[in-house]
Amino acid sequence: MKYKSKTNIVISCWNAIEHTKVTLESLFKTVKHPYFLTIINNASTDGTYEYLQKLKTPIQCEHLSIINNDENRGAGEAINQGQKVSIQYDIEYTCLCNNDLFFQDNWLLPLEKCMNDNSNFGIVGTLRPATDTLHHTKSESAKYIVDQTPNNYSIKEELEYFQDGFTFNQACKMIVEKNHGGIEILRCLPNAVITCCALVKNSVSKKIGLFSDPQFKIYGSEDIDLSWTLQKAGYFCVVLKDVYVHHFRHRSITASNLDRNRYLLENNTKLYNKWREDIFLFLNDEKKNGVDIISNMTTEDNHEYFFLRRIDEKVKFMLEYKKYE
């Protein structure tokens, strides 16, 4: 059978069923052209399995795959399971998505066009609640506003709090305008495209293999590793600032009572061990170019160093770097 779809949308789930429902309902309303959908259920225990068995998709969804793992294999393995479906059906792109998202109308088409028009792009992300994404009405970042949301709010109340009197699509357009739209090419490292919602070109596997390094288990670092690997292989990692996708942030972690700090430490240590020489070479080059790396590593002013600072918080690699210089 010949399919029209360019993209296989891969959503990994681990509990947080109410957010999964909202994510899928939003997805079905906002993508209006053919696509594949692959859902990885990482051994959820909250009724997700039963919900997915009865899931009805719109006509635009040409093919639905539901993979039920008998244990939580982590986000990285779920990414690879979804990518294998893309490869099996010869789909051009895989769109990696979390199960706690709310989508701007027609969000996928611009991502596909961006990738179509730029053969050297490996991964394209969207605007999201991040420290360097300005909120549409406030002076603070979108991440700051999300983090300030009262814990007892329902999903609807969370969105209304963030939208601040506007409809969701109005808020999205305002966020795009305030953040100047367009394509931002990232330096990776130190930066990375976060895969809460990101389109990846399946052909990159000819150079890098499957998207996720299997050593990163359960939570954290697999997306940073992917961006750094793609750039090293000669691809650009970009954010399309014409699209905003709302990320409720850490809902599966909260719903499943995951020890986030433990897994961040474990996976950031693995990431550092894998990329140690590259990190140190990067910092040396920055110093040679007159960059104040100490300031960038100790304040939040430089958004580009965000992930390096988070890794250093866990593994304290700057102490080793001072000996390395």
SEZA-67410 format. One record per residue (C-alpha): residue in three letters; x, y, z; residue number from 1. Coordinates in Angstrom, 2 decimals. Layout:
# residues N
> ala  X  Y  Z  NUM
...
//
This chain:
# residues 325
> met  0.00  0.00  0.00  1
> lys  1.28  3.47  -0.92  2
> tyr  0.98  5.98  1.89  3
> lys  0.84  9.79  1.56  4
> ser  2.33  10.45  5.00  5
> lys  5.72  12.12  5.31  6
> thr  5.83  11.85  9.11  7
> asn  5.38  9.21  11.77  8
> ile  4.39  10.99  15.00  9
> val  5.79  9.00  17.94  10
> ile  4.31  9.59  21.39  11
> ser  5.72  7.79  24.40  12
> cys  3.47  7.35  27.45  13
> trp  4.20  6.45  31.02  14
> asn  1.08  7.06  33.11  15
> ala  -0.37  10.63  33.22  16
> ile  -3.40  9.36  31.28  17
> glu  -5.34  12.64  31.44  18
> his  -2.45  14.48  29.75  19
> thr  -2.16  11.68  27.18  20
> lys  -5.85  12.17  26.33  21
> val  -5.43  15.94  25.99  22
> thr  -2.31  15.49  23.85  23
> leu  -4.02  13.08  21.45  24
> glu  -7.23  15.14  21.27  25
> ser  -5.16  18.23  20.45  26
> leu  -3.10  16.30  17.90  27
> phe  -6.21  14.98  16.12  28
> lys  -7.68  18.51  15.86  29
> thr  -4.54  20.29  14.67  30
> val  -2.95  17.98  12.06  31
> lys  -5.08  18.12  8.92  32
> his  -2.96  16.21  6.42  33
> pro  -1.89  12.52  6.30  34
> tyr  0.40  11.18  9.04  35
> phe  1.33  7.98  10.85  36
> leu  0.89  7.72  14.61  37
> thr  2.91  5.41  16.83  38
> ile  2.19  5.29  20.56  39
> ile  4.62  3.60  22.93  40
> asn  3.02  2.64  26.25  41
> asn  5.86  2.14  28.74  42
> ala  4.03  -0.18  31.14  43
> ser  1.55  2.43  32.40  44
> thr  -0.60  1.32  35.33  45
> asp  -3.26  4.04  35.28  46
> gly  -5.65  2.82  32.58  47
> thr  -3.56  3.99  29.62  48
> tyr  -3.51  0.49  28.12  49
> glu  -7.31  0.19  28.17  50
> tyr  -7.73  3.73  26.79  51
> leu  -5.37  3.08  23.88  52
> gln  -7.11  -0.18  22.95  53
> lys  -10.31  1.81  22.27  54
> leu  -8.61  4.79  20.61  55
> lys  -10.30  6.03  17.44  56
> thr  -8.21  8.13  15.06  57
> pro  -9.33  10.67  12.45  58
> ile  -9.15  9.95  8.73  59
> gln  -5.89  11.91  8.42  60
> cys  -4.15  9.23  10.48  61
> glu  -3.21  6.72  7.80  62
> his  -1.70  4.18  10.17  63
> leu  -1.81  3.65  13.94  64
> ser  0.73  1.50  15.79  65
> ile  0.40  0.89  19.53  66
> ile  3.35  -0.77  21.23  67
> asn  2.79  -1.92  24.81  68
> asn  6.03  -2.56  26.69  69
> asp  5.86  -4.92  29.66  70
> glu  8.21  -2.63  31.60  71
> asn  9.25  1.01  31.42  72
> arg  12.13  0.91  28.95  73
> gly  12.62  4.67  29.09  74
> ala  12.17  7.52  26.63  75
> gly  15.27  6.57  24.64  76
> glu  14.12  3.04  23.86  77
> ala  10.63  4.35  23.04  78
> ile  12.18  6.76  20.54  79
> asn  14.00  3.88  18.85  80
> gln  10.88  1.70  18.81  81
> gly  8.96  4.48  17.10  82
> gln  11.76  5.14  14.62  83
> lys  11.80  1.47  13.64  84
> val  8.14  1.82  12.61  85
> ser  9.13  4.80  10.42  86
> ile  11.89  2.73  8.82  87
> gln  9.60  -0.27  8.32  88
> tyr  7.11  1.81  6.32  89
> asp  9.74  4.02  4.65  90
> ile  8.43  7.22  6.26  91
> glu  10.62  10.26  5.67  92
> tyr  10.45  11.88  9.11  93
> thr  9.83  10.87  12.71  94
> cys  8.24  13.47  14.99  95
> leu  9.17  12.78  18.60  96
> cys  6.50  13.95  21.07  97
> asn  5.87  13.76  24.80  98
> asn  2.44  12.83  26.13  99
> asp  1.87  16.21  27.83  100
> leu  1.52  18.63  24.91  101
> phe  -1.01  21.05  23.45  102
> phe  -0.51  21.94  19.80  103
> gln  -0.82  25.10  17.73  104
> asp  -3.17  24.67  14.78  105
> asn  -1.46  23.12  11.71  106
> trp  1.86  22.86  13.58  107
> leu  3.27  19.90  11.64  108
> leu  3.18  21.33  8.11  109
> pro  5.71  24.13  8.78  110
> leu  8.10  21.63  10.39  111
> glu  7.87  19.34  7.37  112
> lys  8.36  22.27  4.97  113
> cys  11.37  23.49  6.95  114
> met  12.93  20.04  6.68  115
> asn  11.97  19.65  3.00  116
> asp  13.61  22.97  2.11  117
> asn  16.88  22.30  3.95  118
> ser  18.63  19.04  3.15  119
> asn  21.32  19.62  5.78  120
> phe  18.86  19.94  8.68  121
> gly  18.81  16.85  10.91  122
> ile  16.33  17.88  13.61  123
> val  13.82  20.73  13.83  124
> gly  12.27  21.72  17.15  125
> thr  9.59  24.27  18.05  126
> leu  9.18  27.13  20.45  127
> arg  8.15  25.73  23.84  128
> pro  8.11  26.87  27.49  129
> ala  11.86  27.47  27.79  130
> thr  14.07  30.04  29.52  131
> asp  14.75  31.73  26.17  132
> thr  11.12  31.76  24.97  133
> leu  9.38  35.01  25.90  134
> his  5.81  34.78  27.18  135
> his  3.30  36.64  25.01  136
> thr  2.03  39.05  27.72  137
> lys  4.55  38.91  30.56  138
> ser  8.14  40.12  30.77  139
> glu  9.26  36.72  32.06  140
> ser  9.98  33.58  30.03  141
> ala  7.28  31.09  29.05  142
> lys  9.01  28.50  31.28  143
> tyr  8.83  30.86  34.25  144
> ile  5.07  31.29  33.79  145
> val  4.54  27.53  33.48  146
> asp  6.63  26.94  36.62  147
> gln  4.51  29.49  38.52  148
> thr  1.25  27.69  37.74  149
> pro  -0.47  26.62  41.00  150
> asn  -0.08  22.87  41.54  151
> asn  -3.79  22.29  42.14  152
> tyr  -4.89  23.60  38.75  153
> ser  -6.65  21.33  36.27  154
> ile  -5.27  21.00  32.74  155
> lys  -7.85  23.50  31.49  156
> glu  -6.96  25.94  34.27  157
> glu  -3.25  25.54  33.51  158
> leu  -3.82  26.51  29.89  159
> glu  -6.06  29.45  30.83  160
> tyr  -3.42  30.68  33.28  161
> phe  -0.77  30.53  30.56  162
> gln  -2.98  32.04  27.84  163
> asp  -3.71  35.06  30.06  164
> gly  -7.04  36.03  28.54  165
> phe  -6.38  34.96  24.95  166
> thr  -7.37  31.84  23.04  167
> phe  -4.61  29.26  22.69  168
> asn  -4.03  29.96  19.00  169
> gln  -3.99  33.71  19.66  170
> ala  -1.38  33.15  22.37  171
> cys  0.69  31.00  19.99  172
> lys  0.70  33.70  17.30  173
> met  1.66  36.34  19.86  174
> ile  4.49  34.17  21.22  175
> val  5.83  33.63  17.69  176
> glu  5.70  37.37  17.00  177
> lys  7.33  38.31  20.30  178
> asn  10.12  35.79  19.70  179
> his  10.62  37.08  16.11  180
> gly  9.80  33.82  14.31  181
> gly  12.11  32.31  11.70  182
> ile  14.76  29.60  11.88  183
> glu  17.37  29.54  14.64  184
> ile  20.38  27.32  14.00  185
> leu  21.80  26.07  17.30  186
> arg  25.37  25.33  18.30  187
> cys  25.23  21.77  19.54  188
> leu  27.10  21.56  21.80  189
> pro  26.52  23.50  24.02  190
> asn  22.87  23.77  23.00  191
> ala  20.34  21.09  22.01  192
> val  16.90  20.63  20.48  193
> ile  14.61  19.21  23.17  194
> thr  12.54  16.34  21.87  195
> cys  9.30  17.07  23.71  196
> cys  8.26  17.96  20.13  197
> ala  10.86  17.67  17.38  198
> leu  10.97  16.43  13.78  199
> val  13.95  14.23  12.87  200
> lys  15.02  13.15  9.39  201
> asn  15.08  9.35  9.27  202
> ser  17.87  9.31  6.68  203
> val  20.33  10.55  9.33  204
> ser  20.44  6.97  10.60  205
> lys  22.73  6.11  7.69  206
> lys  25.37  8.09  9.62  207
> ile  24.36  7.85  13.27  208
> gly  22.28  4.67  13.58  209
> leu  19.11  4.78  15.68  210
> phe  18.23  8.13  17.24  211
> ser  18.76  7.20  20.88  212
> asp  21.83  5.77  22.57  213
> pro  20.45  2.83  24.63  214
> gln  22.68  3.65  27.62  215
> phe  20.34  6.53  28.57  216
> lys  17.61  4.89  30.61  217
> ile  14.27  6.13  31.94  218
> tyr  14.80  9.91  32.02  219
> gly  17.13  12.57  30.72  220
> ser  20.05  13.25  28.35  221
> glu  18.97  11.20  25.31  222
> asp  17.80  14.32  23.45  223
> ile  20.95  16.32  24.23  224
> asp  23.02  13.38  23.04  225
> leu  20.99  13.20  19.82  226
> ser  21.57  16.88  18.95  227
> trp  25.28  16.69  19.69  228
> thr  25.58  13.48  17.65  229
> leu  23.71  15.00  14.70  230
> gln  25.89  18.10  14.61  231
> lys  29.05  15.98  14.83  232
> ala  27.75  13.99  11.85  233
> gly  27.40  17.20  9.82  234
> tyr  23.72  18.07  10.29  235
> phe  22.22  21.32  11.56  236
> cys  20.01  21.32  14.66  237
> val  17.42  24.08  14.47  238
> val  14.39  25.57  16.16  239
> leu  11.56  26.77  13.94  240
> lys  10.34  29.79  15.85  241
> asp  7.21  30.06  13.69  242
> val  5.59  27.26  15.70  243
> tyr  4.77  27.10  19.41  244
> val  3.85  23.82  21.14  245
> his  2.85  23.98  24.79  246
> his  4.58  21.50  27.08  247
> phe  3.02  20.93  30.49  248
> arg  6.44  19.58  31.63  249
> his  7.29  16.47  33.67  250
> arg  3.73  15.13  33.92  251
> ser  4.69  11.47  33.55  252
> ile  7.46  11.96  36.09  253
> thr  5.07  13.51  38.59  254
> ala  2.31  10.96  37.99  255
> ser  4.75  8.06  38.40  256
> asn  6.61  9.44  41.45  257
> leu  9.96  9.14  39.66  258
> asp  13.07  10.13  41.58  259
> arg  13.99  12.77  38.99  260
> asn  17.23  13.85  40.66  261
> arg  18.54  10.30  40.81  262
> tyr  17.99  9.64  37.11  263
> leu  19.28  13.06  36.07  264
> leu  22.49  12.38  37.99  265
> glu  22.83  8.92  36.46  266
> asn  22.16  10.00  32.88  267
> asn  24.04  13.30  33.05  268
> thr  27.06  11.36  34.29  269
> lys  26.78  9.02  31.30  270
> leu  26.40  12.01  28.97  271
> tyr  29.44  13.72  30.46  272
> asn  31.57  10.57  30.23  273
> lys  30.60  10.15  26.58  274
> trp  31.21  13.80  25.61  275
> arg  33.94  14.83  28.06  276
> glu  36.63  15.55  25.45  277
> asp  34.19  17.43  23.21  278
> ile  33.00  19.56  26.13  279
> phe  36.53  20.45  27.13  280
> leu  37.55  21.23  23.53  281
> phe  34.49  23.45  23.20  282
> leu  35.32  25.35  26.40  283
> asn  38.95  25.78  25.29  284
> asp  37.83  27.18  21.92  285
> glu  35.46  29.56  23.68  286
> lys  38.30  30.83  25.87  287
> lys  40.55  31.32  22.84  288
> asn  37.79  33.45  21.31  289
> gly  37.64  35.64  24.41  290
> val  34.44  34.19  25.87  291
> asp  34.06  34.43  29.65  292
> ile  33.19  30.77  30.20  293
> ile  33.26  31.06  34.00  294
> ser  30.54  33.70  33.87  295
> asn  28.51  31.64  31.39  296
> met  28.82  28.56  33.59  297
> thr  27.83  30.32  36.82  298
> thr  24.94  32.60  35.80  299
> glu  21.70  31.97  33.94  300
> asp  22.22  34.93  31.59  301
> asn  23.61  32.87  28.71  302
> his  20.80  30.58  27.49  303
> glu  23.15  28.72  25.15  304
> tyr  25.06  27.27  28.13  305
> phe  21.88  26.07  29.87  306
> phe  22.53  22.35  29.42  307
> leu  26.21  22.58  30.32  308
> arg  25.24  24.32  33.56  309
> arg  22.64  21.64  34.34  310
> ile  25.17  18.86  33.70  311
> asp  27.77  20.60  35.85  312
> glu  25.24  20.91  38.69  313
> lys  25.09  17.11  38.77  314
> val  28.62  15.96  37.94  315
> lys  30.78  19.03  38.79  316
> phe  32.86  18.68  35.63  317
> met  34.21  22.24  35.88  318
> leu  36.44  21.06  38.76  319
> glu  38.01  18.53  36.38  320
> tyr  38.17  21.04  33.54  321
> lys  40.31  23.40  35.61  322
> lys  42.87  20.59  35.93  323
> tyr  42.52  19.79  32.22  324
> glu  43.35  23.33  30.97  325
//
